[in-house]
């Protein structure tokens, strides 16, 4: 059996293989509500053999959404359709996870196919918030710097969303602390110019994330996994860097986080990213080796053999597949054939296995 198709157990959850569908926004919700598109999208990847399906960035409040088309868990009414989706995923042998998120100053934007620019309030956008009153783009409206009441509301919103995630049937939560969204805006000195207990020193800049982790842990069962996605570097001078990412990952491990999903970038428009196959794997490898925490590798991992080699070299514990899974919802079934593994197919599809 290949490493890629071998199982992995984290706490009470056993994943049937090491293939994870990375959270990718579908921009197809209305007022945060999931619909049949989400059922078909996530369900097909469970049928396709992936071990873990992490639902796209799901807003913990209306103002937390990247766009008006984002999913949300800020209403009890959101739960019913999400229960249908998680039930289908679990019926087909995969684990349903959810990424809880707050977009901060990058919220309230048009869908990518509509240009992706920040919407004005009379266009369906809303007032954004951040660590400091610094806009992401020069043409964006400056966000409001969160005061202590605003920070406490964000923490409570994550806690309540975690409770609803459990009700909706999810078996794993990933906190989105990457890609220039709110938590990352607090982590990086490029976007955090605060002079209070949430700004300045490394310890102050990570405070919000740690408080969110602790709040979620008061309602999330100890036997279910908790992941955190971070940007391992800002790819910009004077910004968040991999040394800080390693230090944060060690602290998160001490605070009960099970795995670091190692992405990068997204904080500033002037970032300079060195793109290439598996360009972020080195971050997952270093964090894993220096802290001992489990890591997930993501970013231009497109081939089964490439994923297998990452695992064989001990560079990561899980492989997160993003755009490759949009091209091929059955990535896991096809990877097994390429690697010479015999894995279980859905009964309805077995006639096509050989």
Protein Blocks (a to p, Z undefined) as FASTA:
>chain_A
ZZklpccdehjbccfblcdcddddehlagehiacfklmmmmmmmmmnopabdcdddddfb
fklpfbfkbccdfbfklmmmmmmmmmmmmmnopacddddddekjmgoiacfknnopacdf
knopacdddfbdcdfblkbccdddddfklmmmmmmmmmmmmmmmmmnopabdcddfeehi
aklmmmpmklmccfbfkghjfklmmmmmmmmmmmmmmmgcfkbccdddddfbgoighiac
fklmmmmmmmmmmnopabdcddeehibmkbccdedehklmmmmmmmmmmnopacddeeji
abfklmmmmmmnopafbdcdfklmmmmmmlmmmmmmmnopacdddfklmmmmZZ
